């Protein structure tokens, strides 16, 4: 009996050792090559967690093998995005569904984008060749992208994806789960895009196309009669009127040089900013137009989230239709924050320049005020610590100001070398800034 028990114990130990060896051998097989696309994997051996890095290419090869379909079917996996349910699609592929699903987009803030459903399908086309689809949102409003990819010799995925022309109303239904106006807004037009990427961290090339983009139902008509809040007045009434002179031109040069040409958004600038923000360690770039900045000031707030950015875009597009360029510029100049609790151009001119009217401000002073946007507190603090105006920033604004003769521009650039705001001048020299250059 003793010999039997000893034999069984030794056999069990041998089996466990063989199992552990098999697991370790499998992890070694899954180990990624240098520079290959990889992910962390956790397994438990004899009650002890073990973590290793595995190569995505090897996982794809195993997952699309004909013998993998019955093993994968019905499995569930918990991830940071949500719970994924695996299903087989024939003998050479599989699909995974996440509902609901959370997708983090660092460039849009810490709050994940919430989608009701995401479905990914993968099929093998041959050696390291794959294709499939990515469905965002549940039918019938889902966005359906087709994709094709190949694993190169370095173990990276070269990916191409396409979204055919799709009604924009569907995109709002998919991405607008947290949009207050989701059930009332009407969005006309279509969205199409192509995407090329080298995964995991290679360059991205995104080419979106928007056509006939028109928005109804965001309620921006009420801004036609919007009054200035008390904090933005400077002894004048609450009516928002037009502002002439150099300051409007300086603000456009500083913040939105294509203001009079775009439909409320600058698609090329948004695409460039998105691609820049995908780079590891890159400082986040923005591409908001003046119209979008006004939408942020009066309706959406400045929370960094995908839902807020979508709402800002819809509001901006509708404002272009309901308000027009002139009214949008009037409201922005009347409400824009200019640091130290100051808002509105008239009050900013009085506080920062000691003048009574923004219409009398010369081009250098106007360019300096505009150069403080859209982060006036941080820029004012930096100038105070440095004890000097950021002449490079102001010079760029002067260079971009329209309807200025070359001689006047050169004169203003020369004056800038000796110019400073009244608050930084010696007491006996301080005083109103002349309306000249």
PAKOLRO-500649 format. One record per residue (C-alpha): residue in three letters; x, y, z; residue number from 1. Coordinates in pm, whole numbers, plus 50000, padded with zeros to 5 digits. Example, Ala and Ser with C-alpha at 12.3 -4.5 7.8 and 13.67 -1.06 7.14 Angstrom:
2
+------+-------+-------+-------+------+
: resn :    c1 :    c2 :    c3 : resi :
+------+-------+-------+-------+------+
:  ALA : 51230 : 49550 : 50780 :    1 :
:  SER : 51367 : 49894 : 50714 :    2 :
+------+-------+-------+-------+------+
END
This chain:
437
+------+-------+-------+-------+------+
: resn :    c1 :    c2 :    c3 : resi :
+------+-------+-------+-------+------+
:  UNK : 50000 : 50000 : 50000 :    1 :
:  UNK : 50282 : 50237 : 50092 :    2 :
:  UNK : 50454 : 50170 : 49761 :    3 :
:  UNK : 50129 : 50237 : 49575 :    4 :
:  UNK : 50078 : 50571 : 49751 :    5 :
:  UNK : 50439 : 50667 : 49688 :    6 :
:  UNK : 50401 : 50579 : 49322 :    7 :
:  UNK : 50079 : 50785 : 49293 :    8 :
:  UNK : 50244 : 51082 : 49468 :    9 :
:  UNK : 50547 : 51069 : 49243 :   10 :
:  UNK : 50322 : 51036 : 48939 :   11 :
:  UNK : 50116 : 51339 : 49049 :   12 :
:  UNK : 50432 : 51542 : 49105 :   13 :
:  UNK : 50561 : 51441 : 48764 :   14 :
:  UNK : 50230 : 51538 : 48601 :   15 :
:  UNK : 50228 : 51875 : 48777 :   16 :
:  UNK : 50587 : 51935 : 48678 :   17 :
:  UNK : 50504 : 51841 : 48321 :   18 :
:  UNK : 50206 : 52079 : 48325 :   19 :
:  UNK : 50418 : 52359 : 48464 :   20 :
:  UNK : 50685 : 52286 : 48205 :   21 :
:  UNK : 50421 : 52290 : 47931 :   22 :
:  UNK : 50288 : 52625 : 48052 :   23 :
:  UNK : 50637 : 52771 : 48068 :   24 :
:  UNK : 50714 : 52628 : 47726 :   25 :
:  UNK : 50394 : 52780 : 47589 :   26 :
:  UNK : 50485 : 53120 : 47738 :   27 :
:  UNK : 50829 : 53090 : 47583 :   28 :
:  UNK : 50667 : 53013 : 47248 :   29 :
:  UNK : 50442 : 53318 : 47283 :   30 :
:  UNK : 50731 : 53547 : 47376 :   31 :
:  UNK : 50751 : 53845 : 47139 :   32 :
:  UNK : 51049 : 53920 : 46922 :   33 :
:  UNK : 51243 : 54243 : 46952 :   34 :
:  UNK : 51019 : 54537 : 46857 :   35 :
:  UNK : 50715 : 54314 : 46799 :   36 :
:  UNK : 50362 : 54404 : 46905 :   37 :
:  UNK : 50310 : 54259 : 47252 :   38 :
:  UNK : 50085 : 54261 : 47558 :   39 :
:  UNK : 50109 : 54142 : 47920 :   40 :
:  UNK : 49952 : 53805 : 48005 :   41 :
:  UNK : 49883 : 53667 : 48352 :   42 :
:  UNK : 49850 : 53298 : 48434 :   43 :
:  UNK : 49833 : 53111 : 48764 :   44 :
:  UNK : 50052 : 52805 : 48834 :   45 :
:  UNK : 49994 : 52616 : 49160 :   46 :
:  UNK : 49808 : 52915 : 49299 :   47 :
:  UNK : 50085 : 53160 : 49218 :   48 :
:  UNK : 50031 : 53433 : 48958 :   49 :
:  UNK : 50284 : 53453 : 48678 :   50 :
:  UNK : 50308 : 53742 : 48436 :   51 :
:  UNK : 50482 : 53737 : 48102 :   52 :
:  UNK : 50479 : 53934 : 47779 :   53 :
:  UNK : 50332 : 53758 : 47479 :   54 :
:  UNK : 50349 : 53854 : 47113 :   55 :
:  UNK : 50023 : 53959 : 46947 :   56 :
:  UNK : 50130 : 53802 : 46612 :   57 :
:  UNK : 50168 : 53461 : 46776 :   58 :
:  UNK : 49831 : 53496 : 46951 :   59 :
:  UNK : 49666 : 53586 : 46618 :   60 :
:  UNK : 49816 : 53281 : 46450 :   61 :
:  UNK : 49694 : 53053 : 46728 :   62 :
:  UNK : 49350 : 53216 : 46755 :   63 :
:  UNK : 49278 : 53179 : 46381 :   64 :
:  UNK : 49397 : 52817 : 46364 :   65 :
:  UNK : 49113 : 52576 : 46276 :   66 :
:  UNK : 49158 : 52392 : 46607 :   67 :
:  UNK : 49109 : 52714 : 46807 :   68 :
:  UNK : 48743 : 52778 : 46715 :   69 :
:  UNK : 48586 : 52523 : 46956 :   70 :
:  UNK : 48824 : 52629 : 47232 :   71 :
:  UNK : 48747 : 53001 : 47199 :   72 :
:  UNK : 48372 : 52980 : 47141 :   73 :
:  UNK : 48175 : 53106 : 47440 :   74 :
:  UNK : 48476 : 53227 : 47637 :   75 :
:  UNK : 48459 : 53554 : 47827 :   76 :
:  UNK : 48747 : 53784 : 47915 :   77 :
:  UNK : 48745 : 54080 : 48152 :   78 :
:  UNK : 48953 : 54375 : 48030 :   79 :
:  UNK : 48989 : 54742 : 48115 :   80 :
:  UNK : 48743 : 54812 : 47831 :   81 :
:  UNK : 48474 : 54576 : 47957 :   82 :
:  UNK : 48379 : 54209 : 47927 :   83 :
:  UNK : 48441 : 54048 : 47588 :   84 :
:  UNK : 48235 : 53751 : 47468 :   85 :
:  UNK : 48411 : 53532 : 47210 :   86 :
:  UNK : 48228 : 53359 : 46926 :   87 :
:  UNK : 48360 : 53160 : 46629 :   88 :
:  UNK : 48307 : 53265 : 46266 :   89 :
:  UNK : 48375 : 52949 : 46070 :   90 :
:  UNK : 48693 : 52750 : 46117 :   91 :
:  UNK : 48944 : 53025 : 46045 :   92 :
:  UNK : 48825 : 53319 : 46248 :   93 :
:  UNK : 48639 : 53453 : 46547 :   94 :
:  UNK : 48445 : 53753 : 46672 :   95 :
:  UNK : 48451 : 53932 : 47007 :   96 :
:  UNK : 48172 : 54150 : 47144 :   97 :
:  UNK : 48202 : 54402 : 47427 :   98 :
:  UNK : 47877 : 54550 : 47560 :   99 :
:  UNK : 47894 : 54806 : 47710 :  100 :
:  UNK : 48247 : 54906 : 47625 :  101 :
:  UNK : 48481 : 55185 : 47738 :  102 :
:  UNK : 48756 : 55316 : 47512 :  103 :
:  UNK : 49021 : 55549 : 47650 :  104 :
:  UNK : 49132 : 55831 : 47420 :  105 :
:  UNK : 49413 : 56017 : 47596 :  106 :
:  UNK : 49386 : 56321 : 47368 :  107 :
:  UNK : 49020 : 56367 : 47471 :  108 :
:  UNK : 49076 : 56350 : 47846 :  109 :
:  UNK : 49073 : 56095 : 48127 :  110 :
:  UNK : 48705 : 56001 : 48090 :  111 :
:  UNK : 48668 : 55695 : 47862 :  112 :
:  UNK : 48442 : 55708 : 47561 :  113 :
:  UNK : 48135 : 55496 : 47641 :  114 :
:  UNK : 47991 : 55281 : 47364 :  115 :
:  UNK : 47686 : 55058 : 47397 :  116 :
:  UNK : 47852 : 54784 : 47194 :  117 :
:  UNK : 48174 : 54705 : 47007 :  118 :
:  UNK : 48212 : 54398 : 46787 :  119 :
:  UNK : 48543 : 54292 : 46629 :  120 :
:  UNK : 48576 : 54008 : 46380 :  121 :
:  UNK : 48902 : 53851 : 46261 :  122 :
:  UNK : 48966 : 53604 : 45979 :  123 :
:  UNK : 49290 : 53464 : 45843 :  124 :
:  UNK : 49375 : 53518 : 45476 :  125 :
:  UNK : 49690 : 53311 : 45476 :  126 :
:  UNK : 50031 : 53343 : 45635 :  127 :
:  UNK : 50018 : 53650 : 45861 :  128 :
:  UNK : 49739 : 53807 : 45651 :  129 :
:  UNK : 49410 : 53901 : 45819 :  130 :
:  UNK : 49088 : 54087 : 45754 :  131 :
:  UNK : 48766 : 54158 : 45939 :  132 :
:  UNK : 48527 : 54425 : 46055 :  133 :
:  UNK : 48485 : 54660 : 46347 :  134 :
:  UNK : 48128 : 54744 : 46441 :  135 :
:  UNK : 48081 : 55042 : 46673 :  136 :
:  UNK : 47741 : 55061 : 46839 :  137 :
:  UNK : 47445 : 54824 : 46815 :  138 :
:  UNK : 47235 : 54784 : 46500 :  139 :
:  UNK : 47063 : 54957 : 46330 :  140 :
:  UNK : 47277 : 55270 : 46398 :  141 :
:  UNK : 47613 : 55092 : 46407 :  142 :
:  UNK : 47919 : 55226 : 46226 :  143 :
:  UNK : 48070 : 54942 : 46021 :  144 :
:  UNK : 48441 : 54961 : 45939 :  145 :
:  UNK : 48621 : 54700 : 45730 :  146 :
:  UNK : 48989 : 54637 : 45796 :  147 :
:  UNK : 49280 : 54444 : 45652 :  148 :
:  UNK : 49620 : 54384 : 45810 :  149 :
:  UNK : 49941 : 54194 : 45775 :  150 :
:  UNK : 50218 : 54107 : 46018 :  151 :
:  UNK : 50554 : 54223 : 45887 :  152 :
:  UNK : 50892 : 54062 : 45956 :  153 :
:  UNK : 50940 : 54283 : 46261 :  154 :
:  UNK : 50622 : 54152 : 46423 :  155 :
:  UNK : 50421 : 54473 : 46368 :  156 :
:  UNK : 50072 : 54493 : 46223 :  157 :
:  UNK : 50036 : 54708 : 45910 :  158 :
:  UNK : 49669 : 54802 : 45923 :  159 :
:  UNK : 49425 : 54967 : 45683 :  160 :
:  UNK : 49065 : 55042 : 45778 :  161 :
:  UNK : 48779 : 55205 : 45588 :  162 :
:  UNK : 48444 : 55352 : 45683 :  163 :
:  UNK : 48223 : 55409 : 45376 :  164 :
:  UNK : 48005 : 55718 : 45355 :  165 :
:  UNK : 47770 : 55683 : 45653 :  166 :
:  UNK : 47495 : 55917 : 45778 :  167 :
:  UNK : 47630 : 56146 : 46049 :  168 :
:  UNK : 47313 : 56088 : 46249 :  169 :
:  UNK : 47438 : 55730 : 46307 :  170 :
:  UNK : 47772 : 55859 : 46437 :  171 :
:  UNK : 47590 : 56083 : 46685 :  172 :
:  UNK : 47381 : 55789 : 46805 :  173 :
:  UNK : 47694 : 55575 : 46850 :  174 :
:  UNK : 47926 : 55828 : 47015 :  175 :
:  UNK : 47661 : 56043 : 47185 :  176 :
:  UNK : 47556 : 55812 : 47468 :  177 :
:  UNK : 47627 : 56096 : 47715 :  178 :
:  UNK : 47501 : 56377 : 47490 :  179 :
:  UNK : 47208 : 56565 : 47656 :  180 :
:  UNK : 47055 : 56643 : 47315 :  181 :
:  UNK : 47103 : 56293 : 47174 :  182 :
:  UNK : 46731 : 56228 : 47123 :  183 :
:  UNK : 46645 : 56574 : 46991 :  184 :
:  UNK : 46938 : 56676 : 46770 :  185 :
:  UNK : 46915 : 56623 : 46394 :  186 :
:  UNK : 47241 : 56595 : 46203 :  187 :
:  UNK : 47246 : 56591 : 45824 :  188 :
:  UNK : 47541 : 56485 : 45608 :  189 :
:  UNK : 47777 : 56191 : 45583 :  190 :
:  UNK : 48105 : 56077 : 45734 :  191 :
:  UNK : 48364 : 55859 : 45560 :  192 :
:  UNK : 48723 : 55785 : 45657 :  193 :
:  UNK : 49030 : 55582 : 45579 :  194 :
:  UNK : 49293 : 55490 : 45836 :  195 :
:  UNK : 49644 : 55353 : 45796 :  196 :
:  UNK : 49851 : 55259 : 46098 :  197 :
:  UNK : 50152 : 55058 : 46206 :  198 :
:  UNK : 50066 : 54890 : 46535 :  199 :
:  UNK : 50136 : 54914 : 46815 :  200 :
:  UNK : 50302 : 55256 : 46821 :  201 :
:  UNK : 50386 : 55348 : 46463 :  202 :
:  UNK : 50255 : 55645 : 46265 :  203 :
:  UNK : 49882 : 55690 : 46205 :  204 :
:  UNK : 49735 : 55840 : 45890 :  205 :
:  UNK : 49371 : 55943 : 45919 :  206 :
:  UNK : 49171 : 56088 : 45631 :  207 :
:  UNK : 48813 : 56178 : 45733 :  208 :
:  UNK : 48560 : 56325 : 45489 :  209 :
:  UNK : 48254 : 56521 : 45597 :  210 :
:  UNK : 47990 : 56626 : 45346 :  211 :
:  UNK : 47679 : 56845 : 45387 :  212 :
:  UNK : 47730 : 56864 : 45766 :  213 :
:  UNK : 47433 : 57058 : 45911 :  214 :
:  UNK : 47300 : 57053 : 46269 :  215 :
:  UNK : 46954 : 57134 : 46410 :  216 :
:  UNK : 46825 : 57108 : 46765 :  217 :
:  UNK : 47115 : 57228 : 46984 :  218 :
:  UNK : 46927 : 57546 : 47083 :  219 :
:  UNK : 47187 : 57802 : 46973 :  220 :
:  UNK : 46922 : 58044 : 46841 :  221 :
:  UNK : 46889 : 58184 : 47193 :  222 :
:  UNK : 47241 : 58327 : 47166 :  223 :
:  UNK : 47113 : 58589 : 46923 :  224 :
:  UNK : 46988 : 58784 : 47226 :  225 :
:  UNK : 47261 : 58688 : 47473 :  226 :
:  UNK : 47362 : 58969 : 47708 :  227 :
:  UNK : 47705 : 59026 : 47857 :  228 :
:  UNK : 47734 : 58917 : 48222 :  229 :
:  UNK : 47822 : 59188 : 48473 :  230 :
:  UNK : 48181 : 59063 : 48504 :  231 :
:  UNK : 48240 : 59132 : 48133 :  232 :
:  UNK : 48108 : 59490 : 48134 :  233 :
:  UNK : 48313 : 59798 : 48189 :  234 :
:  UNK : 48059 : 60064 : 48273 :  235 :
:  UNK : 47867 : 59993 : 47953 :  236 :
:  UNK : 47530 : 59822 : 47912 :  237 :
:  UNK : 47483 : 59448 : 47869 :  238 :
:  UNK : 47420 : 59459 : 47495 :  239 :
:  UNK : 47678 : 59279 : 47282 :  240 :
:  UNK : 47765 : 59511 : 46995 :  241 :
:  UNK : 48019 : 59510 : 46716 :  242 :
:  UNK : 48381 : 59596 : 46784 :  243 :
:  UNK : 48601 : 59762 : 46524 :  244 :
:  UNK : 48972 : 59842 : 46513 :  245 :
:  UNK : 49280 : 59627 : 46541 :  246 :
:  UNK : 49176 : 59395 : 46824 :  247 :
:  UNK : 48928 : 59177 : 46628 :  248 :
:  UNK : 49190 : 59128 : 46357 :  249 :
:  UNK : 49455 : 59042 : 46618 :  250 :
:  UNK : 49228 : 58784 : 46785 :  251 :
:  UNK : 49156 : 58616 : 46452 :  252 :
:  UNK : 49529 : 58613 : 46369 :  253 :
:  UNK : 49613 : 58459 : 46706 :  254 :
:  UNK : 49334 : 58206 : 46741 :  255 :
:  UNK : 49177 : 58122 : 46406 :  256 :
:  UNK : 49330 : 58255 : 46086 :  257 :
:  UNK : 49074 : 58066 : 45874 :  258 :
:  UNK : 48776 : 58196 : 46074 :  259 :
:  UNK : 48596 : 58341 : 45773 :  260 :
:  UNK : 48654 : 58032 : 45557 :  261 :
:  UNK : 48565 : 57732 : 45777 :  262 :
:  UNK : 48216 : 57599 : 45866 :  263 :
:  UNK : 48274 : 57612 : 46243 :  264 :
:  UNK : 48548 : 57348 : 46252 :  265 :
:  UNK : 48878 : 57302 : 46070 :  266 :
:  UNK : 48888 : 56938 : 45962 :  267 :
:  UNK : 49249 : 56950 : 45842 :  268 :
:  UNK : 49367 : 57104 : 46170 :  269 :
:  UNK : 49165 : 56853 : 46373 :  270 :
:  UNK : 49318 : 56564 : 46178 :  271 :
:  UNK : 49671 : 56701 : 46219 :  272 :
:  UNK : 49618 : 56749 : 46594 :  273 :
:  UNK : 49477 : 56397 : 46633 :  274 :
:  UNK : 49773 : 56243 : 46452 :  275 :
:  UNK : 50018 : 56452 : 46656 :  276 :
:  UNK : 49851 : 56346 : 46981 :  277 :
:  UNK : 49903 : 55976 : 46899 :  278 :
:  UNK : 50280 : 56016 : 46930 :  279 :
:  UNK : 50416 : 55882 : 47261 :  280 :
:  UNK : 50500 : 56167 : 47498 :  281 :
:  UNK : 50372 : 56438 : 47265 :  282 :
:  UNK : 50229 : 56753 : 47424 :  283 :
:  UNK : 49857 : 56751 : 47347 :  284 :
:  UNK : 49772 : 56980 : 47057 :  285 :
:  UNK : 49434 : 57144 : 47012 :  286 :
:  UNK : 49261 : 57264 : 46698 :  287 :
:  UNK : 48955 : 57451 : 46823 :  288 :
:  UNK : 48819 : 57730 : 46607 :  289 :
:  UNK : 48685 : 58056 : 46752 :  290 :
:  UNK : 48337 : 57912 : 46700 :  291 :
:  UNK : 48423 : 57605 : 46904 :  292 :
:  UNK : 48581 : 57821 : 47174 :  293 :
:  UNK : 48261 : 58025 : 47194 :  294 :
:  UNK : 48060 : 57701 : 47221 :  295 :
:  UNK : 48282 : 57606 : 47514 :  296 :
:  UNK : 48233 : 57945 : 47682 :  297 :
:  UNK : 47855 : 57963 : 47660 :  298 :
:  UNK : 47725 : 57605 : 47647 :  299 :
:  UNK : 47955 : 57305 : 47690 :  300 :
:  UNK : 48216 : 57408 : 47949 :  301 :
:  UNK : 48576 : 57293 : 47929 :  302 :
:  UNK : 48568 : 56938 : 48073 :  303 :
:  UNK : 48819 : 56719 : 47888 :  304 :
:  UNK : 48602 : 56436 : 47761 :  305 :
:  UNK : 48495 : 56288 : 47429 :  306 :
:  UNK : 48129 : 56362 : 47501 :  307 :
:  UNK : 48204 : 56730 : 47561 :  308 :
:  UNK : 48412 : 56755 : 47242 :  309 :
:  UNK : 48131 : 56602 : 47036 :  310 :
:  UNK : 47878 : 56841 : 47186 :  311 :
:  UNK : 48113 : 57135 : 47123 :  312 :
:  UNK : 48143 : 57037 : 46756 :  313 :
:  UNK : 47766 : 57008 : 46711 :  314 :
:  UNK : 47705 : 57344 : 46882 :  315 :
:  UNK : 47973 : 57513 : 46671 :  316 :
:  UNK : 47833 : 57383 : 46342 :  317 :
:  UNK : 47482 : 57494 : 46437 :  318 :
:  UNK : 47604 : 57839 : 46552 :  319 :
:  UNK : 47751 : 57902 : 46208 :  320 :
:  UNK : 47399 : 57859 : 46067 :  321 :
:  UNK : 47195 : 58033 : 46336 :  322 :
:  UNK : 47428 : 58321 : 46430 :  323 :
:  UNK : 47665 : 58384 : 46141 :  324 :
:  UNK : 48030 : 58492 : 46152 :  325 :
:  UNK : 47973 : 58851 : 46265 :  326 :
:  UNK : 47763 : 58757 : 46569 :  327 :
:  UNK : 48002 : 58473 : 46665 :  328 :
:  UNK : 48297 : 58714 : 46663 :  329 :
:  UNK : 48099 : 58974 : 46860 :  330 :
:  UNK : 48009 : 58722 : 47131 :  331 :
:  UNK : 48359 : 58580 : 47155 :  332 :
:  UNK : 48515 : 58926 : 47199 :  333 :
:  UNK : 48248 : 59016 : 47456 :  334 :
:  UNK : 48292 : 58701 : 47666 :  335 :
:  UNK : 48649 : 58571 : 47623 :  336 :
:  UNK : 48846 : 58538 : 47949 :  337 :
:  UNK : 49155 : 58762 : 47959 :  338 :
:  UNK : 49320 : 58664 : 48288 :  339 :
:  UNK : 49298 : 58788 : 48647 :  340 :
:  UNK : 48921 : 58736 : 48643 :  341 :
:  UNK : 48881 : 58974 : 48350 :  342 :
:  UNK : 48647 : 58881 : 48065 :  343 :
:  UNK : 48546 : 59061 : 47750 :  344 :
:  UNK : 48761 : 59279 : 47525 :  345 :
:  UNK : 48642 : 59615 : 47659 :  346 :
:  UNK : 48718 : 59528 : 48019 :  347 :
:  UNK : 49050 : 59368 : 47921 :  348 :
:  UNK : 49155 : 59688 : 47747 :  349 :
:  UNK : 49065 : 59893 : 48054 :  350 :
:  UNK : 49237 : 59664 : 48307 :  351 :
:  UNK : 49547 : 59559 : 48113 :  352 :
:  UNK : 49607 : 59871 : 47900 :  353 :
:  UNK : 49439 : 60152 : 48093 :  354 :
:  UNK : 49231 : 60257 : 47792 :  355 :
:  UNK : 48859 : 60326 : 47771 :  356 :
:  UNK : 48775 : 60175 : 47435 :  357 :
:  UNK : 48896 : 59867 : 47255 :  358 :
:  UNK : 48839 : 60047 : 46926 :  359 :
:  UNK : 49130 : 60285 : 46998 :  360 :
:  UNK : 49391 : 60016 : 47072 :  361 :
:  UNK : 49689 : 60018 : 46834 :  362 :
:  UNK : 49813 : 59705 : 46654 :  363 :
:  UNK : 50099 : 59626 : 46894 :  364 :
:  UNK : 49883 : 59644 : 47205 :  365 :
:  UNK : 49605 : 59453 : 47024 :  366 :
:  UNK : 49851 : 59182 : 46920 :  367 :
:  UNK : 49978 : 59153 : 47279 :  368 :
:  UNK : 49624 : 59114 : 47418 :  369 :
:  UNK : 49541 : 58854 : 47154 :  370 :
:  UNK : 49865 : 58667 : 47224 :  371 :
:  UNK : 49739 : 58593 : 47577 :  372 :
:  UNK : 49458 : 58375 : 47444 :  373 :
:  UNK : 49348 : 58107 : 47513 :  374 :
:  UNK : 49545 : 58070 : 47842 :  375 :
:  UNK : 49576 : 58427 : 47969 :  376 :
:  UNK : 49644 : 58350 : 48335 :  377 :
:  UNK : 49936 : 58116 : 48259 :  378 :
:  UNK : 50082 : 58348 : 47996 :  379 :
:  UNK : 50048 : 58661 : 48212 :  380 :
:  UNK : 50215 : 58479 : 48500 :  381 :
:  UNK : 50500 : 58367 : 48274 :  382 :
:  UNK : 50554 : 58723 : 48147 :  383 :
:  UNK : 50550 : 58861 : 48500 :  384 :
:  UNK : 50811 : 58608 : 48611 :  385 :
:  UNK : 51024 : 58685 : 48307 :  386 :
:  UNK : 50969 : 59059 : 48343 :  387 :
:  UNK : 50918 : 59103 : 47970 :  388 :
:  UNK : 50664 : 59052 : 47695 :  389 :
:  UNK : 50689 : 58733 : 47489 :  390 :
:  UNK : 50787 : 58925 : 47177 :  391 :
:  UNK : 50809 : 58613 : 46958 :  392 :
:  UNK : 50448 : 58525 : 47034 :  393 :
:  UNK : 50328 : 58882 : 46978 :  394 :
:  UNK : 50533 : 58910 : 46656 :  395 :
:  UNK : 50358 : 58602 : 46516 :  396 :
:  UNK : 50022 : 58764 : 46582 :  397 :
:  UNK : 50133 : 59085 : 46411 :  398 :
:  UNK : 50255 : 58886 : 46114 :  399 :
:  UNK : 49915 : 58716 : 46077 :  400 :
:  UNK : 49699 : 59029 : 46108 :  401 :
:  UNK : 49517 : 59104 : 45784 :  402 :
:  UNK : 49460 : 59436 : 45605 :  403 :
:  UNK : 49785 : 59581 : 45736 :  404 :
:  UNK : 50022 : 59741 : 45489 :  405 :
:  UNK : 50380 : 59608 : 45475 :  406 :
:  UNK : 50511 : 59947 : 45597 :  407 :
:  UNK : 50268 : 59951 : 45893 :  408 :
:  UNK : 50356 : 59591 : 45981 :  409 :
:  UNK : 50728 : 59665 : 45976 :  410 :
:  UNK : 50672 : 59974 : 46191 :  411 :
:  UNK : 50471 : 59771 : 46443 :  412 :
:  UNK : 50737 : 59498 : 46458 :  413 :
:  UNK : 51001 : 59763 : 46533 :  414 :
:  UNK : 50788 : 59927 : 46803 :  415 :
:  UNK : 50734 : 59588 : 46966 :  416 :
:  UNK : 51104 : 59571 : 47055 :  417 :
:  UNK : 51058 : 59866 : 47295 :  418 :
:  UNK : 50694 : 59817 : 47396 :  419 :
:  UNK : 50558 : 59687 : 47726 :  420 :
:  UNK : 50215 : 59694 : 47895 :  421 :
:  UNK : 50149 : 59996 : 48125 :  422 :
:  UNK : 50160 : 59772 : 48433 :  423 :
:  UNK : 50530 : 59695 : 48368 :  424 :
:  UNK : 50649 : 60047 : 48293 :  425 :
:  UNK : 50813 : 60279 : 48544 :  426 :
:  UNK : 50546 : 60470 : 48737 :  427 :
:  UNK : 50626 : 60807 : 48577 :  428 :
:  UNK : 50611 : 60657 : 48228 :  429 :
:  UNK : 50291 : 60458 : 48274 :  430 :
:  UNK : 49978 : 60586 : 48110 :  431 :
:  UNK : 49730 : 60512 : 47833 :  432 :
:  UNK : 49878 : 60341 : 47532 :  433 :
:  UNK : 49850 : 60558 : 47220 :  434 :
:  UNK : 49636 : 60432 : 46934 :  435 :
:  UNK : 49927 : 60451 : 46690 :  436 :
:  UNK : 50155 : 60163 : 46596 :  437 :
+------+-------+-------+-------+------+
END
